[in-house]
Amino acid sequence: MAEEGGDAPLWKRLAWMAAIWLASVTVLGAVAMVIRWWLKV
């Protein structure tokens, strides 16, 4: 996968991990809010 230029720098890998984590937390929060709203109705 990253064979052409070696491994990515540590900061870039950490930034990707943080971005993926933030996106997953955001999506899970949105799903939780939809479920809460659905249960109240």
N, C-alpha and C positions, 0 to 999 in steps of 0.2 A: 504494500500500500504506500508507504513512505520510503520506498527503496531508492527513488531517483536522486534524492538529495540528502539522505540521512534523516535522522529524527528531527522533528520540529523543536524549536527552542522551548525551554521549560515554561516561560511566560505565556507562550502561544497555546501550549497544551492546557495550562491552568485556565487561561481565558476561555478556551472551548468548553472545558469541564464546567466552569462557572456559568457560561451561557446556557448550556444544556440543562444544568441544575435549575437555573432561574426559569427557564421555559417550562420545565416539568412542574415546578412549584406553582407557576402561574396557571397552567392548564388544570392542575388538580384543584387549585383554589376556585377556579371558575366552575368546574364540575361540582364541587361541594356547594357553591352558592346556588347553582341551578337545582340541585337535589333539595336543598333547604327550602327554596322558593316553591318547588313542586310539592313538597310535603305540607307546606302551610296552606296551599290552595285547596 
